[in-house]
Amino acid sequence: MTAAWFTPLASRPQANLRVVCLPYAGGSAAPFRRWLGLAPPWLELWTANLPGRERRIAEPAPTSIAATVAAAADALVDTVPTPYVLCGHSMGAFIAYELAHELVHRAEPEPACLVVSGARAPHLEDNRPPIHGLPDEGFLAALRELEGTPAVLFEHTELLELVAPTLRADFTAVETYRHRFRPALTAPIVAYAGADDTVVRARDVAPWAEHTRGPCVVRTLAGGHFFPQDNPETFVGQLAADLNDTVLSSV
């Protein structure tokens, strides 16, 4: 039986808002579980369970953002109660953004907010050389040089070999992603950058404001590319404050 695309970390029937968390390339739902004890009672955390990881490790990971969105959209509408926020880090930010546009295309309600972190605005080009087509040895060597892959993976050879196909598929999806211009979303956007992120510069996060007709909050937080995972207390606290100010008053 195929695992569900979206599941709550813990049921909070009295919550006012749900946050659907989408992972970075090679990532899974695991880092978001650390957020559970940090989120206020009015937030219910959900995770996206993408193919190629955890309970879906036997399923091949999609090699395009579009393929992930096409497969996830039905499940999102059928599973996650409104109102909800789409929250994505790095690759997850592009998935969240495209999911929001897919909802518009389907004449479904937009998310209450789009939260993105560690991701350049989608219309900006990534000037780094692509690595997804390199031979295995070169691909893994290139991953080591990038801040965009958790260092812990390289400390466990068996784990690295297990997730390498998913990493390659995810990097293929990110590096071949091309933005299509459409009318800006009406949902507000909250965009976070890491002050010491060498993968995505803070100045490339600010233009997310061009993709909403609503308010856009842009913040730079301490840390590198994985600042939401490295400093979860700070990130979740700031996220809750921003959602309270930006969304909760209208829910």
Beta strands, then each sheet from edge to edge (+ up, - down):
strand 1: 6-8
strand 2: 17-22
strand 3: 43-48
strand 4: 84-89
strand 5: 113-117
strand 6: 189-194
strand 7: 216-221
sheet 1: 1+ 3- 2- 4- 5- 6- 7-
end
